């Protein structure tokens, strides 16, 4: 795989805020689709979210 090829699997993590949603939405616009349910945890200050996305072979 060359550096310019998109990854077929990505796990996006971060604080559960508008920026996190924007990051996931941008990947969906690029052709990725959600893979599984999101996971969330609390680190004592913030809710941290994780969402896997996949890009199907075309």
JOBEL-V136289 format. One record per helix or strand. SS is the DSSP state (H for helix, E for strand). FROM is the first residue (numbers start at 0). TO is the last residue. If there is no record, write none. Layout:
BEGIN
SS,FROM,TO ; SS,FROM,TO
END
This chain:
BEGIN
E,8,14 ; H,17,28 ; E,32,41 ; E,46,53
END
